[in-house]
Amino acid sequence: MNVVKRLEGSELFVEIEGNIDTVTAPDLNASLNESINGVTSIFFDFKKVDYISSAGLRVLLVAVKAMPKDGKVVIRNANNNVMDIFTMTGFVNILTIEN
């Protein structure tokens, strides 16, 4: 998995390439923890993500909980496989998803 982050003011843009699973989720979590102070919104680009496991979903949930009350976590460009996982797990009701 490859993660590229860009901070613009209080918005964090995160581009991910590869699978987010039990092996890679801890690295993503650590990478987010390095950059999350003062962030009010996180925008994830999932264009190059083929799969997300429950460990990856947990990282997203932690990110949601870390945002201030008026903050947001947005997923962009998720493919059909990832969207199916978000739908089956109910994450479509937790995350803002833009395709």
N, C-alpha and C positions, 0 to 999 in steps of 0.2 A: 504494500500500500504506500502511496506517495501522497503527502499532504502539503499544499501550498496555501499559506495564510497571508492576508493583506488587511491591515487595519486602517480604516478611514474614519477618523474621529472616534466616535463610540460604536461604530459598526465594524464587525469582523466578518470578512469574506473568506470562506474556506473551500478550496477546490480539492476534491479527493479523487484519487485514481486507484482502482483495485477493490478487492473485497474488504468489507468491514466485518470481521468475525472474531472468534475468541483469541486468535493469535494477534490480530492487528488492533483490536479495540482498545487495549491498554495504551498503546502508542498514541492513538487518536485522543484519548482522554488526557494523557499527559501533555500533548501538544496544545489542546484547548486550555488546560489549566495554566499554561505559561502565558496565555494571551487574554484571559477572560476579565481581568481586573479593569473596571471602568467601562466594559462593553455593555451596551443596552440591546443590541440586536446582533444575531449571527445569521449569516446567509450561507448555506451549504450548497455547493454545486455538485450534484450527483451524476453529472453527464457521463462520467467514466467509472461509475460504481455499478458492478454487476450483481452484487449480493450483499445483504446485511443480515447478520444473525441477531439473536437475542442480546448478545453482548454488545453489539453495535447499537441496538435500540436503547439499551441501558445508558450508553454514552450520550445519546440524543436526549433522553429523559433528564439526565443530570444537567445537561446544558440548558434545557427548558427551566428547570428549577433554579438555576444560577442567575437567570435573567431577572431584572427588576420587574415589578408588577406591570409596568407599561412597556416592557421589552418584548422581544419576539425572537423566535427561531423559525427560519424559513428554509425549506428544502426546494431546490430548483432542479429541473431537468432530470427527474427520476425516471428510469425506464419502467416498462411494464412489470418486469419481475419484482423490482423493488416496490413499486406501487401495490402489487398484490400483497406483499409482506406488510406494508403499512396498513392496508385495508383489513387483512385478516387479524392483525393485532390491535386494531383500533387506534393506531397512531395517526390516522387521517383526522381524528377528532382532537388530537393533542397538538399537532404541528400545522403550520401554514405551509401548504404545498402548492408550488407554482410550476406548471409545466409548459 
